[in-house]
């Protein structure tokens, strides 16, 4: 039995590993999910594998018993939670294959900016849940998510929630589970915080920026310890995420105390810095200087061309805020970007000066 269970263990683990790769999770999510749910068989085979006592009496179950109890309790809690069925009020198709869903907020649904939920569509498989960050803010009456069509499920979701195909009965309803997470929730605990978003990873910061605007416009500033927030938005072109530009514009209009400083890095011209790009750069700087607004976005935010120098930017904050001993850095986006932010923080933390506390999520 020991040899047979060993072969099955190797085969099972190999299959689970192959379908757990990022490529498989993105393109064949159902295969990943179904093979991932074979883990009970893996643990059963682990127990059977030691019954032969070839080396020593089996001791695996001693280590397995505690996690098993915790797992059973977790499953019982999950099963006890009611699925919340909510209506989709509006759906919009945005550039870069992004779909915005505006949903009715359930009664007594409390969450914090930057948190995420799991949703399933009744128009697809009602039992297949996927996680998405809420782009709405806690003070808003409705919930919103921005979903980029990357895999089969999100592509089908975009087709189902096509405004041009809206029927009389409306959009299919959504099952909502959550909220979860809180990786970016500590931004207000730091005197100075830096938010870095790239690609669809700007979604949690959409919620946070709305929250900041609300706190800034409220009486007393919402009693936030944070005195300054720097938002770095890295995008190939701002046209891909025009909805984010609208949110930044709202923040600028409501931020009377200049709490938020926005820097937009457009990387479209990174590999072709020619005469045309140089002229665009000169025009942008001239327009910014005379009107205090960007020629490309119409925002007060400073527009840069090329990829950001995170090390140089973070280092400049120590000069700008010499009394601050600890900066909060929160990044969300592609792995190469968050890795660059982490490398910059590590480099500065090795030197004498302020500490840069980095928290990140990869999208």
N, C-alpha and C positions, 0 to 999 in steps of 0.2 A: 504493500500500500504506500509506503514511503516514497518509492520511486515514481509511482503513478501520480500521486498528489503533487510531487515536485514538478513533474512535467506540466500538469494542469496549472500549477501556480505560475510557472514561467510563461506559458501561453497566455494566461489571463492577464498577467502584469504587462506583457508585451502589447497586447491589444489595447489595454487601458492607456498605456503610455503613448502609443501612436495617435490615438484619438484625443489625447489631452494636449497636443501641440497647438500653438497659437493658430497655425494655418487650418487645422482641422476644426478647431472651435469656431473659427470665423466662417468657414465655407460649408461644413457639415455638422452643424451644432447638434442636430438630433442624434447623429451617430455618437458624438461625444457624450451627450446626456445619457443615452441608453447604455453605453459601455461603462460609463462612470457609476451607474446604478448597479453594476455587478460586484461592487465591493463587499456585500454580505457573503457572496460565494468565496471571495478571496480569504476572508477571515475564517470561514468554515474549513476551507482547505488548509489554512495555517494550523488550526487545531488538530485536524486529522493527520497532518504531516508529522507531528511529533509523537503520535501514539505508538509508532514503531519502537521508540526508546533505543535508537541505534547508538546514541552518544550518552544520553542521560535522561532521567524522567522529564516529561514535558513540563515546562514552567511558563509557557506563553500565556496561558489563561490567567495567570496571576496579574500580568500587566494589562491584559485585555479587559478584565472585569470592570475596573473603574471607569475607563472611557465608555464601555458599553452601557453602564448605568446612566452616565451623563447623556449619551446619545439617545437612549430611550426616553429620558425626561424631556430632551429637546424636541423629539418627535411628537410627544404627547402635547407639549405646549403649542407646537405648530398646528396640530390637528384640531386643537381646541379653539384656535383663532378663526373667527368667521371671515369668509371671503366677502369683501365689500364690492358690490356691483355699482358702478357709477356711469353716468352718461357722458358722452363726448359732445361738448357744446360746439366746438369749431375745430376744423383741421385745415392746415395750410401746407402747401408744398413750397419749400424754400430752396434756394440754390445749394449746390453740393449734395444733392439727394437727401436733404434734411426735411423731415416731416415734423411739424409742430402740432401737438394735440392739446387742446384746451379742455379740461375736464371739470365736471362739477365737484366741488370740494365736499366730502362727506361730513356729516355733523360730528363735532368733537374730534376732528382730525387735527392734531397738533404736530408740528414739525419745526425743525430749525433750518435756516438757510444752508444750502450745500448738501443736504441729506438726499438719499435716493430711495426709490420704491421698486417693487417688483410688479409688473403688469402682465396680464394675459388678455387677449382679445377674443370675444365671443365670435368674431368673424373668422378666426383661425382656430387653432386648438385651444380651447378654453382652459386646459390644464397645463399648458406650456408657458411658464413665467420667464420673463427676462428683466434684468435690472436696468433702470435708467435714473439719471439724476434729475431732480425737480429743478426746473428753471424758474419757477414762480417763487415768490417771497412769502414768508409766514403771514404777513399782514394782508395778503390778497385774498379775495373771496373765492377764486378758482385755482385749480392746479394746472400746471403746464409742464410738458416734457418736450425736448427736441431730440428726435431720433434720426440718426443717419443710417441710410440703407446700405449695409455692408454684407450681410449674410442673407440666406433664404427667407428667414422669418421677417426680418426688417424690410426686405424688398417686397414681400407679400403684404406686409402691413401698409407700406406706402401705396400700394395699388388699391387696397380696401378703403383706405381713408383718403381717397382722391376727391377733392371738392367738386370736380366736374362730373363725378358719377354719383353724387348725392341723391338718394331716393327719398320718397315721402316719409318712410319710416325712420329716416335719420341714419347716423353712423352706428355701427355695432358697438355695444356697450363694452366696458373694460372692467376686468377684475383687478382690484388694487390690494396690494399687500405691503405693509410698511408703516412708517418710514424706518430706514436703517441708516447706519453709518454716522460718521461725524469727524472724518479726517481733517476737514477744514474749519471745524467749529471753534478753534482756539484763536482765530485771527484777532478777535477783540480783546484778548488777554495780553497782547503785546502792545507796547507803547507805539511801535512802528511795525507794520506788517507789509509784506510783499506778496502779491498774488500773481502767479505766472500761469497763463492759459494758452494752449495751442490746439488748433484743430477743433474738433467737437468737445475737447477737454475744457473749453471755456464755459460749458453749461453750468457747472456748480457755481462759478463766479458770477454768472448772470443773476442767480438767486441772491448771492452775497451782496453784489453791488446794489440790487434793489433794496435789500435790507439796510445797507449803509445809507442809502438816500433817504429811506424812511426815518431812520434814527437821526440823521443829520437835520431833517426838517422838523422833527418833533421837538417839543419843548424840553429843554435840558439835555438834548442830544442823545436821549435814550440811555444816559448814564453809562457810556462806553469808556473804558480805560484807554482805548486806542486813540492816539492823537493824529496819526497819519497813515494812510493806506496807499501803497503804490501798486497799480495794476499794470502788468506787462502782458500785452496781447500779441502773440506771434501767429501770423496768418499769411498765407500765400498771397491773397488779395482780400481786402475787406468786403468785396462784393459777394464772396462766398458766405459771409455771415453778416448780412445787412441787418438782421434782427438784433445782433449784438451791438451794432452801431447805434440803433435806436435806443437800446437800454443805456448805453454810455451817455447818450444825449440827455436822457431823462435824469441821470445821476448828476450831470453837469448843471442842469437847470435847477435842481433842488439842493445841491451842495453849496449852500451859501458860505459855509465856513472853510471851504477848500480842503476838506478832509481827504479827498481822493485825488491822486495824480495819475493820469493814464498815459501810457507809452505804447504806441502801436508800431510793431515791427512788420513791415511788408517784405516778404522774402522772395517775391516774384522775380525781382531783378538781380537776385544774388549771383547768378551765373552769367549774367550779360550786362555788366556794368560798363555801358558804352556811352557815347556822346548823348544819346537820347535820355538815358537814365540820369546822366549828369545834369542836363537841362531841367529835367523833372525835379531833381533834388534842389537845384538853385531856385526854381520857381516856388517850390514848397516852402523853403526857408524864408524867402522874401515875403510870400503871402502870410506866413505864420507871424512874421515880425510886424507887419503893418496892420493886420486884422486880428491877431491873437487867435486865429483859427486855421485848421488844416485845409489846404486847397482840395484834397482828395476826399476827406470824410466830412468836412464842415464842422468838425468838433474842435474843442479847445485842446484836446489831447495832442501830444507831440507825436508826429509820424516820423518813423525812421525807415530807411531802406536797407535791407540786408538782415542778417541774423544778429540777435543781441549778444553782446559781450557780458554775460552774467557776472563774471568775476569783477569786471570794471564797474558795472552798475552797482553791485552790492557794496563794493569798496567805497564808492562815492557817497553812499548813504552814511558811512561812518563820519565823513567830513561834514555832511549836511546835518547830522544829528549826533554830535560828539558826546552828549550826555547819556545816550542810550547804550546800555551794556548788552542787551539781548534783542535781536531782531527775529521776528517770525516770518518764515518763508514757506509759502504754500504753492505747490505746482501741480498741474493736472494737464495731461496731454500725452503725446507719443513718448515712448521710452527714451529715444535719443535726447529729447528735450529735457525730461526730468533727470536724466543721467548728467546732462551738462549743468543743470542747476545744482545737483548734489556735488559734483566735482568743484564747482565754484565755492560752495559753502565749505567743503572740506579744505580747500586751499586757504580760505580766509581764516578758518578756525585754527589752522596750524600757526597762524601769526598772532602776535600780541594785538589785542583790540577786542572789539565786541564779538559776541557769539551769535552765529546764524543757525537758528533751529529750523531744520527743513522737514516738512511733511509733504508727501506726494502721493498721487494716484496716477496710474497709467490707463489711457483710453485708446 
